[in-house]
């Protein structure tokens, strides 16, 4: 009977052993999940692709509305911006913003 009972030292909780068990469990879970076949995007049906895109749009729209961020409106570029872009395209140089815009 004495062979089956644990001493007080063996019955104490060991944080290091518990941590190692958690690490091993996490590693085994990750390895098991990595071995499950994941369908590639080319294997999805057109219907499921559309459903996923719709779900993403609805979710992103909901996040924007909850954050009280309004959609940006497209505006035409100013004449100065067009000149900078065209000059950079013709000369092959990259234009940079003037310093007063950053201050």
MDTraj code that builds the backbone (N, CA, C; nanometers):
import mdtraj as md
import numpy as np

residues = "UNK UNK UNK UNK UNK UNK UNK UNK UNK UNK UNK UNK UNK UNK UNK UNK UNK UNK UNK UNK UNK UNK UNK UNK UNK UNK UNK UNK UNK UNK UNK UNK UNK UNK UNK UNK UNK UNK UNK UNK UNK UNK UNK UNK UNK UNK UNK UNK UNK UNK UNK UNK UNK UNK UNK UNK UNK UNK UNK UNK UNK UNK UNK UNK UNK UNK UNK UNK UNK UNK UNK UNK UNK UNK UNK UNK UNK UNK UNK UNK UNK UNK UNK UNK UNK UNK UNK UNK UNK UNK UNK UNK UNK UNK UNK UNK UNK UNK UNK UNK UNK UNK UNK".split()
xyz = np.array([
    [0.0817, -0.1187, 0.0000],
    [0.0000, 0.0000, 0.0000],
    [0.0862, 0.1253, 0.0000],
    [0.1982, 0.1213, 0.0650],
    [0.2850, 0.2378, 0.0738],
    [0.3459, 0.2724, -0.0617],
    [0.3558, 0.1762, -0.1519],
    [0.4157, 0.2013, -0.2833],
    [0.3251, 0.2876, -0.3694],
    [0.1929, 0.2871, -0.3412],
    [0.0993, 0.3625, -0.4239],
    [0.0718, 0.5029, -0.3717],
    [0.1141, 0.5340, -0.2539],
    [0.0918, 0.6681, -0.2004],
    [0.2110, 0.7563, -0.2332],
    [0.1835, 0.8815, -0.2586],
    [0.2889, 0.9771, -0.2928],
    [0.3290, 1.0551, -0.1688],
    [0.4538, 1.0912, -0.1642],
    [0.4997, 1.1717, -0.0516],
    [0.4484, 1.3152, -0.0701],
    [0.4629, 1.3963, 0.0321],
    [0.4156, 1.5347, 0.0249],
    [0.4865, 1.6133, -0.0845],
    [0.6137, 1.5867, -0.1057],
    [0.6891, 1.6581, -0.2093],
    [0.6366, 1.6241, -0.3482],
    [0.5961, 1.4991, -0.3701],
    [0.5452, 1.4592, -0.5001],
    [0.4037, 1.5099, -0.5240],
    [0.3280, 1.5366, -0.4177],
    [0.1913, 1.5828, -0.4317],
    [0.1820, 1.7327, -0.4552],
    [0.2885, 1.8062, -0.4283],
    [0.2852, 1.9514, -0.4454],
    [0.2728, 1.9876, -0.5931],
    [0.2089, 2.1001, -0.6155],
    [0.1887, 2.1508, -0.7512],
    [0.3193, 2.2107, -0.8023],
    [0.3598, 2.1708, -0.9210],
    [0.4826, 2.2227, -0.9804],
    [0.4461, 2.3111, -1.0997],
    [0.4679, 2.4417, -1.0885],
    [0.4341, 2.5308, -1.2010],
    [0.5134, 2.5001, -1.3269],
    [0.6379, 2.4578, -1.3111],
    [0.7209, 2.4297, -1.4276],
    [0.6669, 2.3086, -1.5051],
    [0.6273, 2.2029, -1.4329],
    [0.5705, 2.0862, -1.4997],
    [0.4397, 2.1219, -1.5690],
    [0.3590, 2.2028, -1.5040],
    [0.2321, 2.2453, -1.5627],
    [0.2566, 2.3253, -1.6896],
    [0.3542, 2.4164, -1.6853],
    [0.3878, 2.4979, -1.8018],
    [0.4370, 2.4099, -1.9161],
    [0.5211, 2.3124, -1.8852],
    [0.5726, 2.2237, -1.9895],
    [0.4595, 2.1409, -2.0514],
    [0.3646, 2.0980, -1.9692],
    [0.2506, 2.0239, -2.0235],
    [0.1691, 2.1109, -2.1174],
    [0.1510, 2.2387, -2.0813],
    [0.0771, 2.3305, -2.1690],
    [0.1497, 2.3529, -2.3009],
    [0.2823, 2.3661, -2.2946],
    [0.3609, 2.3880, -2.4164],
    [0.3519, 2.2664, -2.5074],
    [0.3635, 2.1476, -2.4501],
    [0.3544, 2.0254, -2.5298],
    [0.2152, 2.0117, -2.5903],
    [0.1128, 2.0418, -2.5132],
    [-0.0241, 2.0349, -2.5639],
    [-0.0451, 2.1335, -2.6787],
    [0.0070, 2.2562, -2.6636],
    [-0.0063, 2.3567, -2.7694],
    [0.0670, 2.3125, -2.8958],
    [0.1886, 2.2563, -2.8792],
    [0.2652, 2.2107, -2.9954],
    [0.1939, 2.0974, -3.0676],
    [0.1397, 2.0042, -2.9920],
    [0.0673, 1.8933, -3.0545],
    [-0.0586, 1.9419, -3.1261],
    [-0.1258, 2.0398, -3.0684],
    [-0.2459, 2.0952, -3.1319],
    [-0.2106, 2.1637, -3.2633],
    [-0.1031, 2.2403, -3.2626],
    [-0.0609, 2.3101, -3.3844],
    [-0.0204, 2.2101, -3.4917],
    [0.0538, 2.1074, -3.4520],
    [0.0957, 2.0070, -3.5496],
    [-0.0238, 1.9311, -3.6067],
    [-0.1187, 1.8977, -3.5230],
    [-0.2370, 1.8255, -3.5706],
    [-0.3189, 1.9129, -3.6650],
    [-0.3285, 2.0419, -3.6338],
    [-0.4051, 2.1327, -3.7191],
    [-0.3351, 2.1546, -3.8527],
    [-0.2031, 2.1570, -3.8516],
    [-0.1279, 2.1803, -3.9753],
    [-0.1417, 2.0633, -4.0709],
    [-0.1696, 1.9439, -4.0180],
    [-0.1792, 1.8269, -4.1040],
    [-0.3181, 1.8088, -4.1644],
    [-0.4162, 1.8836, -4.1162],
    [-0.5495, 1.8716, -4.1752],
    [-0.5491, 1.9428, -4.3093],
    [-0.6076, 1.8826, -4.4113],
    [-0.6045, 1.9453, -4.5436],
    [-0.6899, 2.0723, -4.5466],
    [-0.6300, 2.1796, -4.5912],
    [-0.6997, 2.3068, -4.6055],
    [-0.7241, 2.3294, -4.7544],
    [-0.8473, 2.3535, -4.7935],
    [-0.8736, 2.3737, -4.9363],
    [-0.8100, 2.5041, -4.9846],
    [-0.7510, 2.4976, -5.1018],
    [-0.6938, 2.6196, -5.1593],
    [-0.8059, 2.7033, -5.2190],
    [-0.7759, 2.8279, -5.2475],
    [-0.8782, 2.9185, -5.3000],
    [-0.9309, 2.8719, -5.4354],
    [-0.8479, 2.8033, -5.5124],
    [-0.8939, 2.7565, -5.6440],
    [-0.9943, 2.6429, -5.6322],
    [-0.9956, 2.5738, -5.5173],
    [-1.0892, 2.4634, -5.4981],
    [-1.2256, 2.5098, -5.4478],
    [-1.2392, 2.6350, -5.4104],
    [-1.3670, 2.6858, -5.3598],
    [-1.4639, 2.7026, -5.4756],
    [-1.5901, 2.6829, -5.4470],
    [-1.6909, 2.7061, -5.5498],
    [-1.7127, 2.8577, -5.5632],
    [-1.7691, 2.8970, -5.6754],
    [-1.7948, 3.0398, -5.6990],
    [-1.8923, 3.0946, -5.5954],
    [-1.9870, 3.0115, -5.5552],
    [-2.0862, 3.0549, -5.4572],
    [-2.0212, 3.0817, -5.3216],
    [-1.9310, 2.9935, -5.2784],
    [-1.8665, 3.0146, -5.1489],
    [-1.7701, 3.1337, -5.1532],
    [-1.7059, 3.1571, -5.2685],
    [-1.6197, 3.2755, -5.2824],
    [-1.7018, 3.4028, -5.2691],
    [-1.8176, 3.4060, -5.3377],
    [-1.9046, 3.5231, -5.3291],
    [-1.9545, 3.5445, -5.1871],
    [-1.9913, 3.4360, -5.1215],
    [-2.0411, 3.4460, -4.9840],
    [-1.9322, 3.5003, -4.8912],
    [-1.8089, 3.4558, -4.9100],
    [-1.6985, 3.5033, -4.8267],
    [-1.6714, 3.6515, -4.8512],
    [-1.6737, 3.6935, -4.9767],
    [-1.6524, 3.8350, -5.0077],
    [-1.7629, 3.9216, -4.9484],
    [-1.8858, 3.8733, -4.9593],
    [-1.9985, 3.9481, -4.9026],
    [-1.9861, 3.9586, -4.7514],
    [-1.9502, 3.8474, -4.6879],
    [-1.9335, 3.8477, -4.5427],
    [-1.8221, 3.9443, -4.5014],
    [-1.7139, 3.9474, -4.5782],
    [-1.6036, 4.0384, -4.5462],
    [-1.6483, 4.1836, -4.5613],
    [-1.7226, 4.2138, -4.6700],
    [-1.7700, 4.3507, -4.6912],
    [-1.8628, 4.3949, -4.5786],
    [-1.9552, 4.3077, -4.5407],
    [-2.0498, 4.3416, -4.4344],
    [-1.9763, 4.3632, -4.3030],
    [-1.8803, 4.2759, -4.2733],
    [-1.8032, 4.2892, -4.1493],
    [-1.7205, 4.4160, -4.1457],
    [-1.6549, 4.4477, -4.2578],
    [-1.5729, 4.5688, -4.2603],
    [-1.6606, 4.6934, -4.2527],
    [-1.7748, 4.6883, -4.3177],
    [-1.8680, 4.8021, -4.3128],
    [-1.9187, 4.8235, -4.1701],
    [-1.9478, 4.7118, -4.1016],
    [-1.9959, 4.7199, -3.9639],
    [-1.8882, 4.7814, -3.8730],
    [-1.7624, 4.7418, -3.8944],
    [-1.6527, 4.7985, -3.8141],
    [-1.6403, 4.9485, -3.8368],
    [-1.6520, 4.9905, -3.9622],
    [-1.6411, 5.1330, -3.9936],
    [-1.7549, 5.2107, -3.9293],
    [-1.8742, 5.1565, -3.9361],
    [-1.9895, 5.2254, -3.8779],
    [-1.9813, 5.2309, -3.7255],
    [-1.9314, 5.1252, -3.6636],
    [-1.9178, 5.1244, -3.5186],
    [-1.8112, 5.2227, -3.4719],
    [-1.7113, 5.2448, -3.5537],
    [-1.6037, 5.3365, -3.5164],
    [-1.6384, 5.4815, -3.5490],
    [-1.7555, 5.5045, -3.6047],
    [-1.7997, 5.6377, -3.6455],
    [-1.7031, 5.7028, -3.7440],
    [-1.6488, 5.6225, -3.8319],
    [-1.5613, 5.6730, -3.9368],
    [-1.6431, 5.6754, -4.0648],
    [-1.6492, 5.7884, -4.1262],
    [-1.7286, 5.8015, -4.2464],
    [-1.6441, 5.7666, -4.3685],
    [-1.7097, 5.7204, -4.4713],
    [-1.6397, 5.6823, -4.5932],
    [-1.5734, 5.8057, -4.6556],
    [-1.4548, 5.7851, -4.7086],
    [-1.3839, 5.8943, -4.7751],
    [-1.4457, 5.9196, -4.9116],
    [-1.4484, 6.0436, -4.9504],
    [-1.5009, 6.0791, -5.0818],
    [-1.3843, 6.1088, -5.1745],
    [-1.3987, 6.0657, -5.2969],
    [-1.2933, 6.0891, -5.3944],
    [-1.3045, 6.2321, -5.4455],
    [-1.1910, 6.3016, -5.4493],
    [-1.1887, 6.4380, -5.5010],
    [-1.0871, 6.4444, -5.6142],
    [-1.1056, 6.5389, -5.6997],
    [-1.0117, 6.5576, -5.8095],
    [-0.8828, 6.6188, -5.7565],
    [-0.7686, 6.5794, -5.8128],
    [-0.6417, 6.6361, -5.7675],
    [-0.6302, 6.7830, -5.8090],
    [-0.5531, 6.8553, -5.7328],
    [-0.5329, 6.9959, -5.7655],
    [-0.4377, 7.0076, -5.8839],
    [-0.4311, 7.1259, -5.9414],
    [-0.3438, 7.1509, -6.0558],
    [-0.1972, 7.1306, -6.0163],
    [-0.1599, 7.1734, -5.8967],
    [-0.0222, 7.1595, -5.8491],
    [0.0159, 7.0121, -5.8358],
    [-0.0747, 6.9302, -5.7856],
    [-0.0466, 6.7874, -5.7722],
    [-0.0278, 6.7223, -5.9093],
    [-0.1092, 6.7629, -6.0068],
    [-0.0945, 6.7095, -6.1421],
    [0.0403, 6.7492, -6.2018],
    [0.0815, 6.8730, -6.1774],
    [0.2107, 6.9194, -6.2289],
    [0.3248, 6.8385, -6.1683],
    [0.3175, 6.8114, -6.0375],
    [0.4230, 6.7341, -5.9724],
    [0.4309, 6.5919, -6.0285],
    [0.3170, 6.5311, -6.0479],
    [0.3145, 6.3932, -6.0976],
    [0.3651, 6.3875, -6.2407],
    [0.3191, 6.4786, -6.3227],
    [0.3615, 6.4789, -6.4629],
    [0.5104, 6.5090, -6.4756],
    [0.5594, 6.6040, -6.3978],
    [0.7018, 6.6382, -6.4024],
    [0.7858, 6.5196, -6.3579],
    [0.7440, 6.4536, -6.2528],
    [0.8179, 6.3363, -6.2052],
    [0.8150, 6.2250, -6.3086],
    [0.7033, 6.2085, -6.3769],
    [0.6933, 6.1027, -6.4774],
    [0.7814, 6.1329, -6.5982],
    [0.7869, 6.2604, -6.6378],
    [0.8673, 6.2969, -6.7553],
    [1.0164, 6.2932, -6.7258],
    [1.0566, 6.3377, -6.6091],
    [1.1990, 6.3450, -6.5770],
    [1.2515, 6.2142, -6.5199],
    [1.1636, 6.1264, -6.4747],
    [1.2080, 6.0001, -6.4177],
    [1.2500, 6.0117, -6.2727],
    [1.2354, 6.1312, -6.2150],
    [1.2714, 6.1504, -6.0744],
    [1.1484, 6.1317, -5.9883],
    [1.1736, 6.0910, -5.8659],
    [1.0637, 6.0792, -5.7713],
    [1.0444, 6.2132, -5.7039],
    [0.9256, 6.2657, -5.7140],
    [0.8957, 6.3920, -5.6479],
    [0.8758, 6.3700, -5.4992],
    [0.8982, 6.4720, -5.4221],
    [0.8731, 6.4595, -5.2789],
    [0.7882, 6.5770, -5.2345],
    [0.7214, 6.5571, -5.1241],
    [0.6345, 6.6624, -5.0738],
    [0.7168, 6.7779, -5.0185],
    [0.6672, 6.8986, -5.0324],
    [0.7371, 7.0111, -4.9713],
    [0.7386, 6.9984, -4.8197],
    [0.8390, 7.0569, -4.7574],
    [0.8551, 7.0452, -4.6123],
    [0.7410, 7.1080, -4.5349],
    [0.6800, 7.2110, -4.5877],
    [0.5756, 7.2793, -4.5102],
    [0.4514, 7.1914, -4.4914],
    [0.4356, 7.0870, -4.5724],
    [0.3206, 6.9973, -4.5543],
    [0.3384, 6.9061, -4.4335],
    [0.4594, 6.8812, -4.3923],
    [0.4863, 6.7901, -4.2797],
    [0.4899, 6.8606, -4.1472],
    [0.5031, 6.9907, -4.1467],
    [0.5147, 7.0610, -4.0180],
    [0.3806, 7.0948, -3.9603],
])
top = md.Topology()
chain = top.add_chain()
for i, resn in enumerate(residues, 1):
    res = top.add_residue(resn, chain, resSeq=i)
    for name in ("N", "CA", "C"):
        top.add_atom(name, md.element.get_by_symbol(name[0]), res)
traj = md.Trajectory(xyz[None], top)
